[in-house]
Amino acid sequence: MKRMAVVTAGGDAPGMNAAIRSVVRTALFNGLEVLGVERGYAGLIEGKMHALDIRSVSGIINRGGTMLKTTRCEEIKTGQGLQKAARTLMANKIDGFVVIGGDGSFKGASELYEVGHIPVIGVPATIDNDVFGTDTTIGFDTAVNTALFTIDRIRDTATSHERVFIVEVMGRKRGFLALAVGFAEGAEFILVPEIKFNLASICRKIKLGRNNGKTSEIIVMAESAGDSSLIAEQIRKRTGYDVRLTVLGHALRGGPPTAQSRILANQFGALAVHFLLEGAEKSMIGIRGQKIVRADLDHSLKRRKELDKQVYRLAGILST
């Protein structure tokens, strides 16, 4: 192996820059050339790549986002798009490819390998934390802490005005972020798409809590759990209490990565290079328990990561 490439694809996550830095510096230490792909798979299809050296990744470990830029690419889902992407890699004599992203990015990586047969390693980086095969992903811890920073302040207002606050966090399909945020915040209710909830029951519990001396409630919900505006209106009508909605949205993607996100990015990025040097062809990196492991990329894509329902139940117990 003489030359490798790295790309950040799909949605950005805090810590992606730290992962790029780790990939580049580990590769250079081992005598490899490194090319960076600009703007995700769209840039790969268009042939937008440039050489990366030690200085090009200086001062980025603490920066959110991705210096390589990223965009969602529909063309990579087509046979023609995959052929174009594979030709770019082959034309640039790429011997190994590191893809930093989530499930969608990994699916593209797997299909690209089948077309071009260039070894690929997936580095899980997504605030959704929905990648099977790893306990956590780069950026997840940062997103949780960003949400907590805001909700801690919302709780002060909720208590002062005796309000119900619904706080919507990201999670297009899954509720891992909402569960972690709600559990850490001590939210009265957590709404996730994996577990059905009964709005009438929630309203009854809110009323019961007020009768027992509660003065405010925080409801954390994933964006995929329902229409937050409609839910807020229904709770207002059924309880008669003042209900406010805050949508945190894309603010959760940005900001400096936490120590945990940076450490994970450093480890994942370096091991991605080492696995390529050891001959891995289609794999991903994950962490299970406290051990970093290599997993089959296709195996990860075929399995659905399960929400921790024990944590969900405990959150309900502790919020009463």
N, C-alpha and C positions, 0 to 999 in steps of 0.2 A: 504494500500500500504506500503510495507516494502523495496522493492528493485527495482531499476530502472536501465536502461542502456542508454548510449548515443553513437551516431555514427556520424561521418562526412563522407558523401558519395558524389560521383561524383567529379567534379572539385573543387579545393580548392579556398577559397576566404579570403582576409584579414579580420580578425575579428572572424574567426572560433574559434581560441584559446580563445578569450575573451568570446565567447558564451559557450564553454566547461566549462571554469572557473565559469561562472555564474550558469550554470546548476548544477555543482558539489557542489558548496558552498551553493546554495539555498537548494538543496536536503539534504545535511548534516545538515544544520540548522534546517530542519524540521524532523530530525531523520531517514532519509532514507539512505540506502546503495546505492552506485553508482558503476556500472561497466562500463568501457570504452571498446568499440569495436574497435579493431585495423584493419586498412586497409579497412574501409568501409564495404559494403555488402559481399565482398569476405572474409573478416575476420570473419564476422558473420557466414557465411556458414561453415567456417573452425573451428569455435568454439574458435577464438582468442579473449579472453576478460580478463580484469584484473581490480582489485579493484582500485578505485580512492579515494584519501583523500585530505584534505585541502592543504597539502604540495605538492602533486603531480601536482597541478595546480598553484603553486606559480610562479611568474615571467613570465607568458605567455601572459598577457593581451596586451602587446605591440608587440608581435611577430606575423609575418605573417604565412601563412600556417596552418597546423593542427598537433598538438602533437600526435594525434591518427593515423595520416597518412590516406591516402585515395587512392582508385583506382577505375576505372570504372569496373563494374562487369556485364558481360553478363548472367551469370548463374542465377542471381536473377530474370531475366525475364522469367525463365522457372518454370514450376510447381514443378519440382524436387528441384530446387534451393530454392524456397520459402519454401518447406517442411523442407529442411535442416536448413534454417535460423530460422524457427519457432521452430524447435526442440532445437536449441541452446538456444533460449530465455526461453523456458519452462524448459530445463534441469538446467538452472541457476536461476530458480524461479524468473524471471523478471516480475514485476507487471505493469511496464510502460516503454515506449520506446520513446526517443527523437531523431529525425532524423534531422541533420543539413545539409542542401543542397538545391538543386534547384528542378525544375520540375521532372526530371528523378528520383531523390532520393525520392521525394514525391510519385511518382507512385509506386515505390517499397514498400514504407511504407504502402500505401493503400492496396496493394495486400497482403502484409504480415499480415496485420490486419485481412483480410478476411480468411486467412489460420489458424492463431494462436489465433485470438481474444484477443490479448494483446493490451491494449490502447496505441495509438501512437500520438505524437504531432510533427508536422513539423515546423522547424525553418528556414525561408528562408534566405539562404546565397549563393549568386551567383553574380559575377560581371556583368552578363548579365541583371539583373533586370527584368526578363521576367516572374516572378511568378504572376499569377492573384490573386487578393485579398489583395495586399499590394502595397503601393505607391513606396516603395523602399526596398532594401534587404541589408543584411549585406555584406559589401565588395564593393558595387557599388560606393559609394562616394570615397573610397580609389582609386579604379581603375580610376575614372574620374580625380582625382587630380594627379595621377601618369602620366597619359597621358598628362595632361596640362603642367606638369613640363617639359616634354620632348619637346612638340610642341612649347612652348614658346621659347625654344632655337633653334629649327628648323626654326622658323620664322625669327630669327636674320640672319641666314645663307641664307634663301630664299630671304630676302630683299637685303642683301649684294651682292648676285650673280644674282639677278633678275630672280629667278627660280620659277617654279611651283613645289610644293611638295605635293605628295599624301602620307597621313599617314593612314596606315591600322591598325584598332584596332580590338579586339576580338568581337565575336558575331556570333556564329555558325549558328544561325537561325534568330535572331532578331537584330534590330538596335538601341536599347535603349542607349547603351553605346556610339555608334558613334554620336547619336543625342545630347546627353548631352555634350560630349567632344567638338563637333563642335560648338554648341551653345555658350558654355562658352569661347571657344577660339576665336570666331568671324571668323570662317573658311568661305572662299568664297563659298564653296560647301560642302554639306553633302550627302553622298551616303549610303542609307539603303535599305535592301531588301523589305521593306513594300511599298516603293514608287518608281515607275518607273522613270528612268532618261534618258535623251536624250544626248548622248555624243556630237553630232554635236552642240546642243544648248549650252552645257557647253563650247565648244571650241569657239563658237561665242562670248559668254559673256566674256571669258578670253581675246580675241582680243579687244573687245570693252573697257574693263577695261584698257588694256595697252594703247589704243589710248587716254583714258581719264586721263592718268597719273599714273595708277597703275604700280608697279614695281615687284610685286610677288603675288602668290596665295597659299593658303593652302586648300587642299581638304582632308577632313576626311571621311573615308569610313569603313563600317563594312566588316569583312572578307566574309560575306555571300552575299554581294552586287554585287560580280562579281570577275573577275580575275584582281587583281590590277596591275600585270605586263603588261597585255594586254592593260588595260585602260591607263596606263602611256605611253606605246608605241604609242597608237592611238592619244593621246593628243599631243605628241611630233611631230608626222607626220602631224597632221592637223593644228597645230599652228606654228610650227617651233621654239618653245621656249624650253629652257632647262628644262626637267622634271625629277625629282628624286622621288624615292619611298622609304619610310621607313615603315617597318613592326614592330610594337611594340610587338606583340605576347604575350608570356607568362609572360613577364616582368610586365604586368598589374595585374597578379594574386598575385604577391609577395609584400614584403615590409611591414613596420609597418602600421597597420590600422589607419585611421584618427580618430579624436575625435568623429565624427558622427558615424562611423562604430563601434567604441568601445561602445558608449552609447547605440546604437541600440542592439548590441550583449548582453550587460548587461541586458537590459530590456527584450528582447526576451527570453533569457536563463532562467531568473528567472520566467517569466510568464509561460513558458513551464512546469516547475515543479508545479507551483500553479494550472494550469489547470488540470494536471493529478490528483492532490490531490482533486480537486473539482469534479472529476468523468468524465472528458472529455475522449472520447474513440477514436475518429478519427478526429483530427482537425489540423489546422495550425494557426500560429500567423502572424498578419500583422499590418501595420500601415496605417491609412487612415486619411488624414488631419494631425492633431497632436495627434490623438487618437490611441492607440494600441488596437487591436481587436482580437477576436477569430473567425475564419471562418471554415466552413466545408471543410475538405481536398479534398473530391471528387468534390465538387462544384468548387474549385479552379482548379482542374485538367481538368475539362470539359470546362472551359472558356479560351478564348484567350485574353491576355492583349493587349490593343490597344496602339499603338504609338500616342503620342500627336502631331497631325498634325498642330495644331495652333502654337505650338512652332517651328515646322519645317518651317512653312510659315514665321514666324517672323524672324527666323534665315536667311532666304533668303532676307528679306527686309533689315535687319540690315547689311548684308554683301556687299550691293551694293556700 
